[in-house]
């Protein structure tokens, strides 16, 4: 048999422990090349550049 708690954990203590579990919005910056939002220190997903250098080729989206 495993360890069991001596007392019930109150709702306040439980919720204070979970106070850091909320989701946070991602921090976005604008790409200096195409001015689209992107994550900092990542390759831009819309134009494929990183620090002004073309790193990847981006495929065009198909229009329906």
N, C-alpha and C positions, 0 to 999 in steps of 0.2 A: 504494500500500500504506500502511495506517495505522500508527500507533505501536504498538509491541509492548513488553510488560514485559521488563526485563532478567532478573529472577529470579522464581521461583514465590512467590506470596504464601502464607505459612504459614497453617495452619488457625487458629492462635491469633490472628494479626493480622487475618485475615478475620472471625473471630467477634467480636473486640473492636470492630471497625468496625460490626458489625451489632447491637451491644448495645442500641441505642436503637430498633430496629425492632419490638420486641415490642408487641402490642396492650395498651392500658391500659383498665381498666374506667371507664365514664363516671361522673363525680362527680354524685350525685343528692342533692337536698334534698327535704324534704316541703313540699307546698303548704300555705300557711296557711289556705286555705278548705276544701279537701276532704281534706287530709292524705294525698294520693297522692304517690308519688315523681315528681319532674320534674327537668329540667335547670335549673340556676340561670340567671337572667336570660332566661328563655323563658316563653312563654304556657303555662299548664298544659294538657296535652292532655286531661285528664279533665273539668275544669270550665270551661275557657276564660277564666280570669282572669289578670291580670298586675298585680301590686302592689295587689291588692284591688279592681281595676276589671274589670268584665265586658267582654272585648274581642271574643270570638268566640262564636258559638252552636255548641254541641257536639251532634252528632246522637247519638241513643240507639242502642246496639248492638242488632241484631235477635237474638232468641233463637230457636233452632231447635227 
